[in-house]
Amino acid sequence: MEFLKGMDISTLKEVESLGGKFYDRGVEKDVLDIFQDYGVNAVRLRLWNDPYTEEGEPYGAGTNDLPTTIELSKRALEKGMEVLLDFHYSDFWADPGKQRVPKAWRGMNLEQLERAVYDYTIETLEALKEAEAFPTLVQVGNEISNGLLWPYGRTPDYDGLARLVNAGIRGVRAVDQEIPIMIHLDNGGNNALYREWFDHFMEKGEDFQIIGLSYYPFWHGTMEELSHNMKDIAKRYGKTLMIAEVSMGFTMEDYASYEKLAPHERKGMATRPDVVAKIPYAMTKEGQRVFLEELFNRLKEVPENQVRGFFYWEPAWIPVAGSGWASDAAIAYMEEKGPGGNEWANQALFDYDGNALPALEAVRDFVF
């Protein structure tokens, strides 16, 4: 497998539709062309089942339904890029803190959910194939450290979890026997989590090819802990590893004037001092570059070249009015507190005006 230098571009269509533009050295370009100029050869796309209210109001954050996924996938494939499809199996964000059953699947028991996952996976992949937007890798579930489709697939019920993940894997295999399949957990520095999770899953799980890890330095431990975990699980499970999500901030400057939201509507997590205090890197453009250079060196240290890629999370989610983490309707669906502004803009690989940052040079210069 070619080493993948990847970018998650799930909000790109929304950002562009709201007027977001991208520049490299002052020249406006298609952001995918900019990425390719810096050696990027893959994109990652999340997929939500039905990211709308029953009245048709979009949930936001890219509103990553199947038509949006098809459009972005085709755009990347036409440029010769690899595409990682990220099934959330939810109508909106799925992560260790929430794995909500899609509206259409509510009230189903475990057996019915198993069938729904299988059928949905097949139907989605067949639609992508028909549209000439078929991915080159597939991720079954998003950050499923605590399971998926709660409560049935919630840890420590590894039996239920395995049945639901296996249904997704079998659905992929019903359409394509060869495409690499990823299982993705968060907290890449937590070796105990990975050992417990995969020890249980290996007893009951269908075959898969890639272990995906998230690593955010303000949540997921030190770089040394990440390195230790990668080396251990590479040897323990013999799977290909990929960093499925990673990012690092480049500034503490606020971006309220770009979002055009009232103070009570903004989330602003990424510039909170208590979050930033956990990061042993400067929140500057050069600090962002240094972080990536150290990460890449750690990837090369894993024996036998078992790390085969990374995906930077939402590098093009620059702050534009109208693009946020969640609409009011989405917050109600998740039963969480708002507000729902863009909390990630200072983690992008472009500044607030869309200019490419020096960290992209680290991506370009990294030789695996």
C-alpha positions as CSV (number, residue, x, y, z in Angstrom):
1,M,0.0,0.0,0.0
2,E,1.3,3.5,-0.9
3,F,1.9,5.7,2.1
4,L,-1.2,7.9,2.4
5,K,-0.8,11.6,3.2
6,G,-4.5,12.3,3.8
7,M,-6.8,15.2,4.6
8,D,-10.4,15.0,6.0
9,I,-12.3,17.4,3.8
10,S,-15.8,16.6,4.9
11,T,-16.9,20.3,5.4
12,L,-15.4,21.5,2.1
13,K,-18.5,21.7,0.0
14,E,-20.2,23.7,2.7
15,V,-17.3,26.1,3.3
16,E,-17.0,26.7,-0.5
17,S,-20.7,27.3,-0.9
18,L,-20.5,30.0,1.8
19,G,-17.7,31.8,0.1
20,G,-14.6,30.2,1.5
21,K,-11.6,30.5,-0.8
22,F,-8.1,29.0,-0.6
23,Y,-4.7,30.5,-1.6
24,D,-1.1,29.4,-1.8
25,R,1.4,32.2,-1.9
26,G,-1.3,34.6,-2.7
27,V,-2.7,32.6,-5.7
28,E,-6.3,31.4,-5.4
29,K,-6.6,27.7,-6.2
30,D,-8.8,24.7,-5.8
31,V,-7.9,23.4,-2.4
32,L,-7.4,19.9,-3.7
33,D,-4.8,21.2,-6.1
34,I,-3.1,23.0,-3.2
35,F,-3.0,19.8,-1.2
36,Q,-1.6,17.8,-4.2
37,D,1.1,20.5,-4.6
38,Y,2.1,19.6,-1.1
39,G,2.2,15.8,-1.6
40,V,-1.3,15.0,-0.3
41,N,-2.6,11.8,-2.1
42,A,-5.8,10.9,-0.1
43,V,-9.0,12.4,1.4
44,R,-11.3,11.2,4.1
45,L,-15.1,11.7,4.0
46,R,-17.5,11.1,6.9
47,L,-21.0,9.9,6.1
48,W,-24.1,10.4,8.1
49,N,-27.3,8.4,7.5
50,D,-29.8,11.3,7.5
51,P,-28.3,14.6,8.8
52,Y,-31.7,16.5,8.6
53,T,-34.7,17.0,10.8
54,E,-37.9,15.3,9.9
55,E,-38.9,18.7,8.3
56,G,-35.7,18.7,6.2
57,E,-33.6,21.2,8.1
58,P,-29.9,20.4,7.8
59,Y,-27.8,19.6,10.9
60,G,-24.8,21.5,9.5
61,A,-21.0,20.7,9.9
62,G,-21.0,19.8,6.3
63,T,-24.3,18.0,6.3
64,N,-22.5,14.9,5.1
65,D,-25.3,12.9,3.4
66,L,-24.8,10.5,0.6
67,P,-25.1,13.1,-2.3
68,T,-22.5,15.3,-0.6
69,T,-20.2,12.3,-0.1
70,I,-20.6,11.3,-3.8
71,E,-19.8,14.8,-5.0
72,L,-16.6,15.1,-2.9
73,S,-15.5,11.5,-3.5
74,K,-15.8,12.0,-7.3
75,R,-13.9,15.2,-7.1
76,A,-11.0,13.6,-5.3
77,L,-11.0,10.4,-7.4
78,E,-10.9,12.4,-10.6
79,K,-7.7,14.0,-9.4
80,G,-6.2,10.5,-8.7
81,M,-6.5,10.6,-5.0
82,E,-7.4,7.8,-2.6
83,V,-10.7,8.1,-0.7
84,L,-11.3,6.8,2.8
85,L,-15.1,6.5,3.5
86,D,-16.0,7.0,7.2
87,F,-19.3,5.3,8.1
88,H,-20.6,6.9,11.3
89,Y,-23.8,4.8,11.4
90,S,-25.6,7.8,12.9
91,D,-27.4,10.9,11.7
92,F,-24.7,13.2,13.1
93,W,-21.5,13.2,15.0
94,A,-20.5,9.8,16.4
95,D,-17.5,9.6,18.8
96,P,-16.6,8.2,22.2
97,G,-19.1,10.5,23.9
98,K,-22.1,9.7,21.7
99,Q,-23.1,7.0,19.3
100,R,-26.8,7.7,18.6
101,V,-29.0,5.4,16.6
102,P,-30.2,7.0,13.4
103,K,-33.8,8.2,13.5
104,A,-34.9,5.5,11.0
105,W,-33.5,2.7,13.2
106,R,-34.9,3.8,16.5
107,G,-36.8,1.1,18.4
108,M,-34.9,-1.7,16.6
109,N,-33.5,-4.6,18.7
110,L,-30.0,-5.9,18.2
111,E,-30.9,-8.3,15.5
112,Q,-32.7,-5.7,13.5
113,L,-29.9,-3.2,14.0
114,E,-27.5,-5.8,12.7
115,R,-29.5,-6.2,9.6
116,A,-29.9,-2.5,9.2
117,V,-26.1,-1.9,9.3
118,Y,-25.5,-4.7,6.8
119,D,-28.2,-3.5,4.4
120,Y,-27.3,0.2,4.7
121,T,-23.6,-0.5,4.1
122,I,-24.4,-2.5,0.9
123,E,-26.8,0.1,-0.4
124,T,-24.4,3.0,0.2
125,L,-21.5,1.3,-1.4
126,E,-23.5,0.2,-4.4
127,A,-24.8,3.8,-4.8
128,L,-21.2,5.1,-4.7
129,K,-20.1,2.5,-7.2
130,E,-23.0,3.4,-9.6
131,A,-22.0,7.1,-9.3
132,E,-18.3,6.3,-10.1
133,A,-17.5,7.6,-6.6
134,F,-16.4,4.3,-5.0
135,P,-13.9,4.7,-2.1
136,T,-10.5,3.0,-2.0
137,L,-10.7,2.3,1.8
138,V,-13.7,1.9,4.2
139,Q,-14.0,2.7,7.9
140,V,-16.6,0.8,9.8
141,G,-17.7,3.1,12.6
142,N,-16.1,6.4,13.9
143,E,-14.1,6.5,17.1
144,I,-15.9,3.4,18.4
145,S,-13.7,3.1,21.6
146,N,-17.0,2.9,23.6
147,G,-18.9,1.0,20.9
148,L,-21.5,2.1,18.5
149,L,-25.3,2.3,18.1
150,W,-25.9,2.6,21.9
151,P,-27.1,0.9,24.0
152,Y,-26.7,-2.4,22.1
153,G,-23.2,-2.0,20.9
154,R,-21.8,-0.2,23.9
155,T,-18.8,-1.4,25.8
156,P,-18.3,-3.5,27.8
157,D,-20.9,-5.5,25.8
158,Y,-18.3,-6.7,23.3
159,D,-20.6,-9.4,22.0
160,G,-23.2,-6.8,20.8
161,L,-20.4,-4.5,19.6
162,A,-18.8,-7.3,17.5
163,R,-22.1,-8.2,16.0
164,L,-22.7,-4.7,14.8
165,V,-19.2,-4.1,13.5
166,N,-19.2,-7.5,11.8
167,A,-22.4,-6.6,10.1
168,G,-20.7,-3.5,8.6
169,I,-17.6,-5.6,7.6
170,R,-19.8,-8.2,5.9
171,G,-21.7,-5.5,4.1
172,V,-18.5,-4.1,2.7
173,R,-17.3,-7.6,1.7
174,A,-20.7,-8.2,0.0
175,V,-19.8,-5.4,-2.4
176,D,-16.0,-5.7,-2.6
177,Q,-13.8,-8.5,-1.5
178,E,-10.5,-6.6,-1.6
179,I,-11.0,-3.1,-0.3
180,P,-9.1,-2.4,2.9
181,I,-11.3,-2.0,6.0
182,M,-10.4,0.1,9.0
183,I,-11.6,0.0,12.6
184,H,-11.0,3.3,14.3
185,L,-10.7,4.2,18.0
186,D,-9.9,7.5,19.6
187,N,-7.2,8.3,22.3
188,G,-4.2,7.1,20.4
189,G,-1.9,7.4,23.4
190,N,-4.0,5.0,25.6
191,N,-2.4,1.6,25.2
192,A,-4.6,-0.1,27.7
193,L,-7.7,1.0,25.8
194,Y,-6.4,-0.5,22.5
195,R,-5.3,-3.8,24.1
196,E,-8.6,-4.4,25.9
197,W,-10.7,-3.4,22.9
198,F,-8.9,-5.4,20.2
199,D,-8.2,-8.4,22.5
200,H,-12.0,-8.7,22.9
201,F,-12.8,-7.9,19.2
202,M,-10.2,-10.4,17.8
203,E,-12.1,-13.2,19.6
204,K,-15.4,-12.4,17.8
205,G,-14.6,-10.1,15.0
206,E,-14.5,-10.5,11.2
207,D,-11.3,-9.9,9.5
208,F,-10.1,-6.3,8.8
209,Q,-6.9,-4.7,7.6
210,I,-6.3,-1.4,9.4
211,I,-6.3,-0.1,12.9
212,G,-7.1,3.6,12.9
213,L,-6.1,5.9,15.7
214,S,-7.1,9.5,16.6
215,Y,-4.4,11.6,18.2
216,Y,-5.1,15.1,19.4
217,P,-2.4,16.4,21.7
218,F,-4.8,18.3,24.0
219,W,-6.8,15.1,24.7
220,H,-4.8,11.9,23.9
221,G,-1.7,11.9,25.9
222,T,1.9,12.6,25.0
223,M,3.7,11.9,21.7
224,E,5.7,9.3,23.6
225,E,2.5,7.5,24.7
226,L,1.3,7.5,21.1
227,S,4.6,6.1,19.9
228,H,4.5,3.3,22.6
229,N,1.0,2.4,21.7
230,M,1.6,2.2,18.0
231,K,4.7,0.0,18.5
232,D,2.9,-2.3,20.9
233,I,-0.3,-2.8,18.9
234,A,1.6,-3.2,15.6
235,K,3.5,-6.1,17.1
236,R,0.5,-7.5,19.0
237,Y,-2.1,-7.6,16.2
238,G,0.0,-7.5,13.0
239,K,-2.3,-5.0,11.4
240,T,-1.6,-1.9,9.3
241,L,-1.9,1.2,11.3
242,M,-3.1,4.7,10.3
243,I,-3.6,7.9,12.1
244,A,-7.2,8.4,11.1
245,E,-7.5,11.9,12.8
246,V,-4.9,14.4,13.9
247,S,-4.6,18.2,14.2
248,M,-2.7,20.9,16.0
249,G,-3.5,24.6,16.4
250,F,-1.5,27.4,14.7
251,T,-2.8,30.5,16.7
252,M,-4.7,31.6,19.8
253,E,-6.2,34.5,17.8
254,D,-10.0,34.5,18.0
255,Y,-12.1,34.4,14.8
256,A,-15.4,35.9,15.9
257,S,-15.4,38.4,13.2
258,Y,-15.3,35.7,10.5
259,E,-18.1,33.6,12.0
260,K,-20.4,36.6,12.6
261,L,-22.0,34.9,15.6
262,A,-23.1,36.5,18.8
263,P,-21.0,35.6,21.8
264,H,-23.6,33.2,23.2
265,E,-23.7,31.4,19.8
266,R,-20.0,30.6,19.8
267,K,-18.3,27.4,21.1
268,G,-14.6,28.3,20.9
269,M,-13.2,25.2,22.5
270,A,-10.0,25.2,20.5
271,T,-8.8,28.6,21.9
272,R,-9.7,27.9,25.5
273,P,-6.7,28.4,27.8
274,D,-7.4,25.2,29.8
275,V,-7.4,23.2,26.6
276,V,-4.3,24.8,25.2
277,A,-2.4,24.4,28.5
278,K,-2.3,20.6,27.8
279,I,-0.3,21.0,24.6
280,P,3.5,20.9,24.8
281,Y,3.8,22.8,21.5
282,A,3.5,26.5,20.7
283,M,0.2,27.4,19.3
284,T,1.9,29.2,16.4
285,K,2.4,28.5,12.7
286,E,5.8,27.2,13.4
287,G,4.6,25.2,16.4
288,Q,2.1,23.5,14.2
289,R,4.8,22.6,11.7
290,V,7.1,21.3,14.5
291,F,4.2,19.1,15.8
292,L,3.7,17.5,12.5
293,E,7.4,16.9,11.9
294,E,7.7,15.1,15.3
295,L,4.5,13.1,14.5
296,F,6.0,12.0,11.2
297,N,9.2,10.9,12.8
298,R,7.3,8.8,15.3
299,L,5.4,7.1,12.5
300,K,8.7,6.1,10.9
301,E,9.9,4.5,14.2
302,V,7.2,1.8,14.2
303,P,8.9,-1.4,13.1
304,E,8.4,-3.0,9.6
305,N,6.7,0.1,8.2
306,Q,3.4,-0.9,9.7
307,V,2.1,2.7,9.8
308,R,0.9,3.4,6.3
309,G,-0.6,6.8,6.5
310,F,-2.3,9.7,8.3
311,F,-5.3,11.9,7.8
312,Y,-5.3,15.5,9.1
313,W,-8.7,16.4,10.4
314,E,-10.6,19.2,8.7
315,P,-7.6,21.2,7.5
316,A,-9.9,23.3,5.3
317,W,-12.6,24.2,7.8
318,I,-11.8,27.9,7.8
319,P,-14.2,30.2,9.6
320,V,-17.0,31.4,7.3
321,A,-20.4,32.6,8.4
322,G,-22.9,29.8,8.4
323,S,-20.6,26.9,8.9
324,G,-20.5,25.6,12.4
325,W,-20.2,22.4,14.5
326,A,-24.0,22.0,14.9
327,S,-27.3,23.7,14.1
328,D,-29.8,24.1,16.8
329,A,-31.7,21.1,15.4
330,A,-28.6,19.0,15.5
331,I,-27.9,19.9,19.1
332,A,-31.5,18.8,19.9
333,Y,-30.9,15.5,18.1
334,M,-27.8,14.9,20.1
335,E,-29.4,16.0,23.3
336,E,-26.4,18.1,24.0
337,K,-25.8,21.7,25.0
338,G,-24.8,24.3,22.5
339,P,-23.7,26.6,21.1
340,G,-22.7,25.2,17.7
341,G,-20.1,27.5,16.2
342,N,-16.9,26.4,14.5
343,E,-14.6,25.3,17.3
344,W,-11.8,24.0,15.0
345,A,-10.8,26.9,12.7
346,N,-7.5,27.5,14.5
347,Q,-6.5,23.9,13.9
348,A,-6.7,24.2,10.1
349,L,-3.8,24.1,7.7
350,F,-5.0,27.5,6.3
351,D,-5.2,30.7,8.2
352,Y,-8.5,32.4,8.7
353,D,-8.3,34.0,5.3
354,G,-7.6,30.7,3.5
355,N,-3.9,31.1,3.0
356,A,-1.8,27.9,3.1
357,L,0.3,27.5,6.3
358,P,3.9,26.3,6.7
359,A,2.8,23.0,8.2
360,L,1.9,21.9,4.7
361,E,5.6,22.1,3.9
362,A,6.2,19.4,6.6
363,V,3.6,17.2,4.8
364,R,5.4,17.8,1.5
365,D,8.8,17.1,2.8
366,F,8.0,14.0,4.8
367,V,9.5,10.9,3.2
368,F,8.4,7.6,4.6
